[in-house]
Structure formats: C-alpha cells, structure tokens
C-alpha cells in the first residue's frame, strides 16, 4: 500500500515538478512483495523494511541510470549499488527511482541539458535549490517518504530549507562511499538522508553510517551560539525574521542562546571550494573526447579554470583548508551547537542559476551558501529543519544546527525539539 501510494502520487505530480528522472516501479514492486512476506511472517528487517525511497542521480543504484545530470554520461547504467544504497536496500528499503540534479551536481538550482529544470512543490515555477533539488522535491511532494543525496557545499541543506523538509549532512567519514562517480571537491562531500521529519532522518542515517565512537553528551540546557548574518553578505528578510523567531523558541525552551560573529569569510571559503571543484571538474570532463560541446557553459568555464590551475595553486588551497579546518573545529567546540539560517535566499525562478538580487543587493552564484560551504570545509555535521514559512513569501525557511565532530545524534535530538 505504501509503495502504490507513492507511485500514484509520483504519477500525479512528477510531470509538473520533474523531480524523479528514472523510475523502477517493477523492481520496487518485486522488493515490496518480499517485504510484505517478511512482515506477514513477523520477520521484518527493520523500521525501513517496505519503505519507498529515491536516490540522487550522482549515486550508483545497480541496474538504474547513472547520469549525473550530464550528457557526458548519457545511457550509463550503474553496475552496482554504492555502499549507503546497498545498506538501505539490505534493510528492506524499496528504491523507486533516481532524482534530478544539475550537471555534475555543481549548482544552487536543479536544471540540466538532459532532463530540464525541477520545480519546488510549494511553487512549481520556482527552484527547490540544488544540487539535491530533485531529492527534496520528491520528499516534499509525497512521492517518497525518504531520499538520499550528497552535500559538497550545501547541496542537502539549502534545498531542504527551500522545500520545507529535514536533512542531515554527516561529518567526514560517517557514511562510506566507494562505488560511483568521483568526488569533485575532495572530502567536502558527504552523503545524507532527507525526510519530512527528524525521526525518519535519524533512522536512515543509523542504517547508512559506519559504527562510531559514542557521541558527545550534551546537557538538557545547551549553550547555543547563533550567527544571524555576515557583514557585507545580503540575506532575505523572510530568512532573517524566521531565524530570529527560531532563536526565541530555543531560548523559551531553556537553552542559552548567544549571538556571535562568524569567524569565516564566505568569499575565501567560496574561493577555496572553487579551486577544488574546478580541478575536479577538469579531471572528470577531460576524460571524454569532445566534452566542450556536451557540457553547459558554466561547467565548461569551471573546467577551463581547473585546467589553468597549477599544482602549487592546488596545494596552497589544501594547506589553507587544513588551517581553517583546525580553527573552525576549535571554534565549534567552544559551545554545544551553532545555529544559522540554512540558506540566505528564498526560492527563485527554477531555470535561473541564482537569484538576481537578495534584499535589494546584487547576488552571485554562491549568494545562498554563506552559511553552508564553511561546514563542508570544516568537515563537520549539520542538521536542517524547517523554521518558516517566510512572512512575505509564504515559502519554507530552514534552520541549520551544526556541531563538532561526531555530534550527529545530539544535533538530531536538538533539531527534533
């Protein structure tokens, strides 16, 4: 019944939203029959046995297309499941299909030359963000209760905020990855779940993750530091107001909330991410003869920037990342959690790569990422939960809750409040 409900919903709304770009109804039905038999025998594999899920199209699902939103990989079929996919399948999850992503999963909206643009379920003419826009749209629209996707610069967290769903970007090394496309930005990218509630995010994460040391013990009354803006970086008024209301709610729960200044420069963080990503793009696309005619102008520009980098440029960037990573981890451990908006922007037209302006100021490609990419650089975990809607637009706003190494479970506890 759960599977058929999701398939019916998908048939009704996916033509308008374009979230799921490859469907495996037959495979999901076969897996559902096996799940039904286990439940009838009183031997389910666990809480996700029989639960439909979708998988972002930059992760391998054996037997399904693996296109990465690019004509470079048109027609490619994944030979096997990547590790987190295999773990969820082994737990009885029903994989119903793949979700849309921008080319090479490197954009803040979800549009590509193969499948086109994905719409936001709350306003289909607007974007659900990127690069996991298809994943969050599928969950928010009821096509599946759970999806898994990746985050190298905010790709789980910003779309979750824009679609009004919950997610967790795990810290480095918590969810293994072995089979599939190469990471473009070294260890900036991790894999996490998306769901409509924190409890479902937790169940999926526990099944996907490697065993870990016991998480840090946080007291009932926590010391929360909040970054409510960055000098010179615009933020949508809806985001600002919803975030302020969230801080008031945490204070009312008895937590200590302190407003602090951000110890990072988003321009520097963006430049370091750009160095790694450009080199990664160059590495991937140049393996394909005639790539220049197959990719978007944005990806071609990134590849050319990567080809122009010297090895010394790359090593200098890695050295600076190592210094910032140590400094940011020390700063994070001075309190229990850090609160920020998940995205500085509200949704914009779905075919546009970024909003033309934010709060009256001209915006650029990373305008929404001033609070997200820094945590990829630091290698730290962060959860996102809805804290909207925005008073002006009525669209979702997300709250980001970040912590130190290994704090995924306490973060989810706090997010559930």
C-alpha positions, 0 to 999 in steps of 0.5 A, a space after each residue: 500500500 505504501 509503495 502504490 501510494 507513492 507511485 500514484 502520487 509520483 504519477 500525479 505530480 512528477 510531470 509538473 515538478 520533474 523531480 524523479 528522472 528514472 523510475 523502477 516501479 517493477 523492481 520496487 514492486 518485486 522488493 515490496 512483495 518480499 517485504 510484505 512476506 517478511 512482515 506477514 511472517 513477523 520477520 521484518 528487517 527493520 523500521 525501513 523494511 517496505 519503505 519507498 525511497 529515491 536516490 540522487 542521480 550522482 549515486 550508483 543504484 545497480 541496474 538504474 541510470 547513472 547520469 549525473 545530470 550530464 550528457 557526458 554520461 548519457 545511457 550509463 547504467 550503474 553496475 552496482 549499488 554504492 555502499 549507503 544504497 546497498 545498506 538501505 536496500 539490505 534493510 528492506 528499503 524499496 528504491 523507486 527511482 533516481 532524482 534530478 540534479 544539475 550537471 555534475 551536481 555543481 549548482 544552487 538550482 536543479 536544471 540540466 541539458 538532459 532532463 530540464 529544470 525541477 520545480 519546488 512543490 510549494 511553487 512549481 515555477 520556482 527552484 527547490 535549490 540544488 544540487 539535491 533539488 530533485 531529492 527534496 522535491 520528491 520528499 516534499 511532494 509525497 512521492 517518497 517518504 525518504 531520499 538520499 543525496 550528497 552535500 559538497 557545499 550545501 547541496 542537502 541543506 539549502 534545498 531542504 530549507 527551500 522545500 520545507 523538509 529535514 536533512 542531515 549532512 554527516 561529518 567526514 567519514 560517517 557514511 562510506 562511499 566507494 562505488 560511483 562517480 568521483 568526488 569533485 571537491 575532495 572530502 567536502 562531500 558527504 552523503 545524507 538522508 532527507 525526510 519530512 521529519 527528524 525521526 525518519 532522518 535519524 533512522 536512515 542515517 543509523 542504517 547508512 553510517 559506519 559504527 562510531 565512537 559514542 557521541 558527545 553528551 550534551 546537557 538538557 540546557 545547551 549553550 547555543 551560539 547563533 550567527 544571524 548574518 555576515 557583514 557585507 553578505 545580503 540575506 532575505 528578510 523572510 530568512 532573517 525574521 524566521 531565524 530570529 523567531 527560531 532563536 526565541 523558541 530555543 531560548 523559551 525552551 531553556 537553552 542559552 542562546 548567544 549571538 556571535 560573529 562568524 569567524 569565516 569569510 564566505 568569499 575565501 571559503 567560496 574561493 577555496 571550494 572553487 579551486 577544488 571543484 574546478 580541478 575536479 571538474 577538469 579531471 572528470 570532463 577531460 576524460 571524454 573526447 569532445 566534452 566542450 560541446 556536451 557540457 553547459 557553459 558554466 561547467 565548461 568555464 569551471 573546467 577551463 579554470 581547473 585546467 589553468 590551475 597549477 599544482 602549487 595553486 592546488 596545494 596552497 588551497 589544501 594547506 589553507 583548508 587544513 588551517 581553517 579546518 583546525 580553527 573552525 573545529 576549535 571554534 565549534 567546540 567552544 559551545 554545544 551547537 551553532 545555529 544559522 539560517 540554512 540558506 540566505 535566499 528564498 526560492 527563485 525562478 527554477 531555470 535561473 542559476 541564482 537569484 538576481 538580487 537578495 534584499 535589494 543587493 546584487 547576488 552571485 552564484 554562491 549568494 545562498 551558501 554563506 552559511 553552508 560551504 564553511 561546514 563542508 570545509 570544516 568537515 563537520 555535521 549539520 542538521 536542517 529543519 524547517 523554521 518558516 514559512 517566510 512572512 512575505 513569501 509564504 515559502 519554507 525557511 530552514 534552520 541549520 544546527 551544526 556541531 563538532 565532530 561526531 555530534 550527529 545524534 545530539 544535533 538530531 535530538 536538538 533539531 527534533 525539539 
